[in-house]
Amino acid sequence: MKKKTLVLLLALTMVFAFALSACGGSSESGGEEEDATLRVVTEATFAPFEFTEDGDDEIKGFDVDMMNAIAEDQGLKIEFINMEFDSLIPALESDQGDIIAAGMNKLAGDRAEKADFGDTYFESDLMLLVKSDSTLTSIDDVTPEMKLASQIGTTGGDYVQALESDGKIAQGVVLNQWTDSYMQLQNGDVQGVVVDKPVGEAYLNAHSDIAKFVGEPFGDHEEFAYAVQKGNTELLDKLNAGLANMKENGTYDELVDKWFS
């Protein structure tokens, strides 16, 4: 009698386990994949697009608000992961991230061969930022004895390295974070910083007494866009649809006023 009872219990256990699997209890079910949190990788020293404040790890900025609005519009769950700028595309390629939102110029270099970029959400140009007492009046005034800084992996970083290669400056100093570039300028280690205009403007809002822009925009025109892994057209279509809805309902303009006024 005890043996029959044991056999019956085992059979019931197997039936119950099968039922759970059929109802989506498995971690491989389609429902859980659809509800998965998407990892948005960024580099949070690029104010006002993404940044953190002293003593606070929370990432804020235009890109953060934009992606949150797109996610809400499209029913997506997202989380932000902060890493160095030149690690962002490799993060997509190695499946450590699902989306890049980092004020990234989709027209630069071979980026479009490594990631699929969405619709342009912001346009920019490069500017030269110098100390307030600098005698430089434009990028054309730099000399072979000077040093210019910018961030590694960015359009500005490529620009200063090209100036060094052409012998127009002594060194193109490329650093991991924009804040490092600004510190180099303040300390007098470099004579200027090549930076995207809106990012330099954000710095000048708090440091107009020690720095200034000189000259006109230069370099190739830039188009900022988010990016996804190559071939992930389903996700990219959702992001583009969310951005279009933002522009149509006025949310996009509200964010521009909030972060760039």
C-alpha positions in Angstrom: 0.0 0.0 0.0 2.8 2.4 0.9 4.6 1.6 -2.4 1.4 2.5 -4.4 1.0 5.7 -2.5 4.6 6.7 -3.3 4.2 6.0 -7.0 1.1 8.0 -7.1 2.8 11.0 -5.4 5.6 10.9 -7.9 3.2 10.8 -10.8 1.3 13.8 -9.5 4.6 15.7 -9.0 5.6 15.1 -12.6 2.2 16.3 -13.8 2.3 19.4 -11.7 5.8 20.3 -13.0 4.7 19.8 -16.6 1.7 22.1 -16.0 3.9 24.8 -14.6 6.2 24.6 -17.6 3.3 24.7 -20.1 1.9 27.8 -18.3 5.1 29.8 -18.7 6.9 28.9 -15.5 10.2 28.4 -17.4 12.7 31.2 -17.4 12.9 30.7 -21.2 9.3 31.6 -21.9 8.5 34.2 -24.4 6.5 36.3 -21.9 9.5 36.8 -19.6 11.7 37.7 -22.6 9.2 40.4 -23.6 9.2 41.7 -20.1 13.0 41.7 -19.7 14.6 44.9 -18.6 16.7 46.5 -21.4 20.2 47.7 -20.5 20.9 51.2 -21.7 24.6 51.9 -21.7 25.9 55.4 -21.4 28.9 57.5 -20.2 27.7 59.9 -17.6 30.1 62.8 -17.8 28.5 64.3 -21.0 26.2 66.9 -19.4 23.5 67.9 -20.3 22.9 64.7 -22.1 23.9 62.4 -19.3 25.7 63.1 -16.0 25.9 62.5 -12.3 26.2 65.0 -9.5 28.8 64.9 -6.7 27.9 62.2 -4.1 25.0 60.8 -6.2 25.1 57.8 -8.6 21.8 58.7 -10.2 22.3 59.4 -13.9 20.4 62.4 -15.1 20.1 64.4 -18.4 18.4 64.8 -21.7 19.2 61.3 -23.0 17.9 59.8 -19.7 14.6 61.7 -19.8 14.2 60.9 -23.5 14.8 57.2 -23.2 12.4 57.0 -20.2 9.7 58.8 -22.2 10.3 56.4 -25.2 10.2 53.4 -22.9 6.9 54.5 -21.3 5.4 55.2 -24.7 6.4 51.7 -26.0 5.8 49.7 -22.9 9.5 48.9 -22.4 11.5 48.4 -19.1 15.0 50.0 -19.1 17.9 50.5 -16.7 21.0 52.7 -17.2 24.5 51.4 -16.9 27.4 53.8 -16.7 30.7 52.9 -18.5 33.5 54.5 -20.4 32.6 56.0 -23.8 34.9 53.8 -25.9 33.3 50.7 -24.2 29.8 51.4 -25.4 29.8 49.8 -28.8 31.8 46.8 -27.6 29.2 46.4 -24.9 26.5 45.9 -27.5 28.7 43.6 -29.5 29.4 41.4 -26.5 25.8 41.4 -25.3 26.5 43.5 -22.2 24.0 46.2 -23.3 20.9 46.5 -25.4 20.8 50.2 -26.2 23.4 53.0 -26.4 22.1 56.4 -25.4 25.1 58.7 -24.9 25.0 61.6 -27.3 26.8 59.5 -29.8 27.4 60.8 -33.3 26.1 58.2 -35.7 28.1 59.6 -38.7 31.5 59.2 -37.1 34.0 56.6 -38.3 32.8 53.0 -38.7 30.2 53.1 -35.9 27.4 52.3 -38.3 29.2 49.1 -39.3 29.2 47.9 -35.6 25.8 49.0 -34.4 22.4 50.0 -35.9 21.6 53.6 -35.2 18.1 55.1 -34.9 16.7 58.4 -36.1 18.6 61.5 -35.3 17.4 63.2 -32.1 20.0 66.0 -31.8 22.5 67.8 -34.0 25.7 69.4 -32.9 29.1 70.8 -34.0 32.5 71.0 -32.3 33.8 74.1 -30.6 37.0 75.2 -29.0 36.8 75.9 -25.2 39.7 77.9 -23.7 40.5 79.7 -20.5 39.0 83.1 -20.1 42.3 84.8 -20.4 43.4 82.9 -23.5 44.6 84.9 -26.5 43.3 82.2 -28.9 40.5 83.5 -31.1 39.7 80.3 -33.1 40.9 76.7 -33.8 43.0 78.2 -36.6 45.2 80.0 -34.0 46.6 76.8 -32.5 50.3 76.3 -32.9 52.7 73.3 -32.9 53.7 74.0 -29.3 50.2 73.7 -27.9 48.1 70.8 -26.4 44.4 70.3 -26.8 42.3 67.8 -24.9 39.1 65.9 -25.6 37.5 62.6 -24.7 38.7 59.2 -26.0 36.5 57.6 -28.6 34.6 60.8 -29.5 34.6 62.9 -32.6 36.5 65.6 -30.6 39.1 63.0 -29.6 39.6 62.0 -33.2 39.9 65.7 -34.2 42.7 66.5 -31.7 44.6 63.4 -32.6 44.4 64.3 -36.3 45.8 67.8 -35.4 48.7 66.1 -33.7 49.3 63.8 -36.6 49.4 66.8 -39.0 51.9 68.6 -36.8 49.5 71.4 -36.0 49.7 70.8 -32.2 52.2 69.2 -29.9 49.8 66.7 -28.5 46.1 65.7 -28.7 45.4 64.6 -25.1 42.5 62.1 -25.1 41.0 61.3 -21.7 38.4 58.9 -20.3 36.0 61.6 -19.2 35.0 65.1 -20.1 35.6 66.2 -16.5 39.2 65.2 -16.9 39.5 67.4 -20.0 38.1 70.4 -18.1 40.5 69.8 -15.2 43.4 69.7 -17.6 42.3 73.1 -19.0 41.8 74.6 -15.5 45.3 73.4 -14.4 46.9 74.9 -17.5 48.1 71.4 -18.8 46.4 72.1 -22.1 45.5 75.2 -24.0 42.0 74.2 -25.1 39.3 71.5 -25.1 37.6 70.4 -28.3 34.0 69.7 -27.2 30.5 69.4 -28.6 28.8 72.8 -28.4 25.9 71.9 -26.1 28.2 70.1 -23.7 30.6 73.0 -23.6 27.7 75.3 -23.0 26.7 73.2 -20.0 30.2 73.6 -18.6 30.2 77.4 -19.2 26.9 77.8 -17.4 28.8 77.0 -14.2 32.3 78.2 -15.2 31.9 81.3 -17.3 34.4 83.1 -15.1 37.2 80.8 -16.0 36.5 79.6 -19.6 35.0 80.7 -22.9 34.3 79.6 -26.4 36.3 81.1 -29.2 35.7 81.1 -33.0 33.0 79.3 -35.0 32.0 75.6 -35.0 34.4 73.4 -37.0 34.8 69.8 -38.1 32.1 67.6 -39.5 28.5 68.2 -38.6 27.2 65.6 -36.0 24.0 63.8 -35.6 23.3 62.2 -32.2 21.3 58.9 -32.2 20.7 55.9 -30.0 21.9 52.5 -31.2 21.1 48.8 -30.8 22.8 45.6 -31.6 23.2 44.9 -35.4 20.1 43.3 -36.8 17.8 44.2 -33.9 15.3 45.9 -36.1 12.3 45.1 -33.8 13.8 47.1 -30.9 15.0 49.9 -33.2 11.6 50.3 -34.8 10.1 50.7 -31.3 12.6 53.3 -30.3 12.0 55.3 -33.5 8.3 55.1 -33.0 8.6 56.3 -29.4 10.8 59.2 -30.5 8.3 60.2 -33.3 5.4 60.1 -30.8 7.5 62.3 -28.4 8.0 64.9 -31.1 4.3 64.8 -32.1 2.9 65.2 -28.6 5.3 67.9 -27.5 7.4 65.9 -25.0 10.5 66.3 -27.0 10.3 70.1 -27.1 9.7 70.1 -23.4 12.9 68.2 -22.8 14.9 70.5 -25.1 13.6 73.5 -23.1 14.4 71.8 -19.8 18.0 70.8 -20.7 19.2 73.4 -23.3 17.5 76.7 -22.4 
